[in-house]
Amino acid sequence: MCAQAQDWRSATAIYDFHALDIDGNDEPGDNAQIKAFAASYGVKFDMFSKIDVNGDDAHPLWKWMKDQPKGRGTLGNAIKWNFTKFLINREGQVVKRYSPMEDPYVIEKDLPAYL
């Protein structure tokens, strides 16, 4: 698995899409195997199914988020790694994209403006 132990521990309060990495081989196993692996770190939150986020087979939601003006990446538009996060307002607009290296709790400071 590409996610580090600390990634799984800190993701307990934010639902992240589970993404295939850019080469498509970063998260081996099927959905059940991935869930069992995450559970070994005490993860109890709901997890999404494994999907493509880049390329022709990318899930439509991810294509849409990356195409939004505030959903574009800093160094290209591709999702580089799991735990890329997007903040979407009540009107359904992407208002910010967060890098995989940003702790999910960083989003908390931005949320009040959109509640």
Sequence and secondary structure as in RCSB ss.txt:
>XXXX:A:sequence
MCAQAQDWRSATAIYDFHALDIDGNDEPGDNAQIKAFAASYGVKFDMFSKIDVNGDDAHPLWKWMKDQPKGRGTL
GNAIKWNFTKFLINREGQVVKRYSPMEDPYVIEKDLPAYL
>XXXX:A:secstr
  S HHHHHHGGGS    B  TTS SS S HHHHHHHHHTTT  S     B  SSTT  HHHHHHHHSGGG  TT
 SS  STT EEEE TTS EEEEE TTS GGGGGGTGGGG 
